[in-house]
Amino acid sequence: MRTLLLEPPRADDPGDCARYERVVSSLRDEGWEVRISRDGPGRQSAVAELVVRLLEQVPSAVLDSLEAVLAGDVRESLPRGHKHHGRVVIYGADGEVLRIREVPAQKVA
């Protein structure tokens, strides 16, 4: 099983947040073992940011799938009817940034 570390901003409490439960569930459905770190750097961001660190190397196709799952979860968590946007940042096992994906707000019908 592939493993990743989810690093929520310090302002968020992932143990009490339905958003993180949904992210973890989605990732487990995709075959990921998910660990949550509350000791990461204190990041302040004007966007809904989801940061993950891969704990092992993965093929590009797996990375594409992971990015799509995370972007969908970020999009669902954005407030409706506003111009908020989100961001997914994926770090590799060596600490390098592998992907940064800006996630636009949902369109209001």
C-alpha positions in Angstrom: 0.0 0.0 0.0 1.3 3.5 -0.9 1.6 5.9 2.0 1.3 9.7 2.2 1.3 12.3 4.9 -1.5 14.9 5.0 -0.5 18.2 6.5 -3.5 20.4 7.3 -2.9 24.0 8.3 -2.5 24.4 12.1 -5.8 26.5 12.2 -7.7 23.3 11.2 -8.3 20.5 13.5 -8.5 17.4 11.3 -9.9 15.2 14.1 -13.1 17.3 14.2 -13.4 18.2 10.5 -15.7 16.4 8.1 -13.5 17.7 5.3 -10.5 15.6 6.4 -12.6 12.5 7.0 -13.8 12.8 3.4 -10.3 13.3 2.1 -8.9 10.3 4.1 -11.8 8.1 3.0 -11.4 9.1 -0.7 -7.6 8.4 -0.5 -8.1 5.0 1.2 -10.6 4.1 -1.5 -7.8 4.8 -4.0 -5.4 2.5 -2.1 -3.5 5.0 0.0 -2.5 4.7 3.6 -3.0 8.2 5.1 -1.2 9.6 8.0 -2.1 13.1 9.4 0.6 15.4 10.8 -0.3 18.1 13.2 3.4 19.1 13.6 4.0 20.6 10.2 5.0 24.2 9.6 2.4 26.8 10.5 1.1 27.9 7.1 -1.3 30.8 6.7 -3.0 30.9 3.4 -5.8 32.9 1.8 -6.8 29.8 -0.1 -8.1 26.4 1.0 -4.8 24.6 0.8 -4.3 20.8 1.0 -0.7 19.7 1.4 0.5 16.1 1.2 3.9 14.5 1.3 4.5 11.2 -0.4 6.5 8.9 1.7 7.7 6.9 -1.3 8.2 7.3 -5.0 5.2 6.7 -7.2 4.7 6.4 -10.9 3.4 9.5 -12.8 0.0 7.9 -13.5 -0.5 7.3 -9.8 0.5 10.9 -9.1 -2.1 12.0 -11.7 -4.8 10.0 -10.0 -3.9 11.3 -6.5 -3.9 14.9 -7.8 -7.4 14.5 -9.3 -8.8 13.0 -6.0 -7.3 15.8 -3.9 -8.5 18.5 -6.2 -12.0 17.2 -6.1 -12.0 17.1 -2.4 -10.7 20.7 -2.1 -13.3 21.9 -4.6 -16.1 20.3 -2.6 -14.9 22.0 0.6 -14.9 25.5 -0.9 -17.7 27.8 0.2 -20.4 28.0 -2.4 -21.4 31.3 -4.1 -18.1 33.0 -3.4 -14.9 33.5 -5.5 -12.7 31.4 -3.2 -10.2 29.0 -4.7 -8.1 26.2 -3.4 -4.8 24.7 -3.9 -3.3 21.2 -3.8 0.4 20.9 -3.2 2.1 17.5 -3.4 5.7 16.9 -2.2 7.8 14.0 -3.1 9.7 11.7 -0.8 12.8 13.9 -1.0 10.9 17.1 -0.2 10.7 18.4 -3.8 7.4 19.9 -5.0 5.9 17.5 -7.5 2.6 19.2 -8.2 0.9 22.4 -7.4 -2.7 22.6 -8.7 -4.9 25.6 -8.3 -8.5 24.6 -7.8 -11.2 27.1 -9.0 -14.4 27.6 -7.0 -17.5 25.7 -8.0 -19.7 27.4 -10.5 -23.1 28.5 -9.1 -26.1 27.6 -11.2 
